[in-house]
Amino acid sequence: MKKRSSYFIIAAAILLVAAISSSIAYFVKEFVSDQNIATAATFDVDVVNKDGTTIGNAEFDLNQDLYPGLEEKEVYQFHIKKNNTTLPLAYSVNLHASGDLFPKDGDTPIVLKLERKLDGKWTEVDYTETFTPENDIESYRILLSWPHGENDIDYQGKDGHLKLEVIATQVDGSNPDIAKEMYQEAKAALEGLDKVHNDSGINRGNFSKAQSDAVQELIDELLNYVNGLANGKEKSELLAKAETLQAKLNAKVESRYVYYDVSDETSFTTLVRKYISGSNN
């Protein structure tokens, strides 16, 4: 009887160990956030004519209006509107001419010009390049002229077609607003060099190489970032400002190295006295 009881105890112990080993529990917490909303950015660029209507085919007709000696005149005007678009953009405006009046070899008496309004003035632009929008509405116009030539008679009665293609593209890389912030940061750091040891003593403006190197790093980052902007007036202005900062930093660094004619009779006290006297003038 004792032997059977021993077997039962051993069996019960094995079952208990098995139960414990297969039911180990850990603390667990679960958090769920559902019904979250993801919305794509709005890309709401539109190209409209002078009447505010989205452009389409046959926007203008120059039938019988072209002749040798025709002075330059505006034949079409259009506007690119960003509307609610906040993404970085670049515009590409292409003008394709075809037909007998515009042979593929480019030997045509017709002169086409594309202009963009910048600061209230019409400025000729290269319509093979991309443009960075500087305003919510960008205005463009097409000009046409027919200067007198030797072979004008060869083009009488010939037809041609003009295709206007406007492409608005989301672009990666630099943002003008961020570039402006980087410029202000670099400008403040440059001006801060003049405030090092800001007193009337000999150490006034006596910045270290590490401090000027830190400013140089900010200017380098600014230049690299601005170069990533699409071509346009804003990029040109920011580049000019960054280059001005670089020139000012170069001048400050060069002025840190002052050379004196020192003779055997010159003492350090004399140099200090001359420096302070010169600084007060």
Summary of the structure (lengths in Angstrom):
residues: 281
radius of gyration: 37.1
end to end distance: 118.5
largest distance: 132.1
contacts: 639
relative contact order: 0.11
helix: 35%
strand: 22%
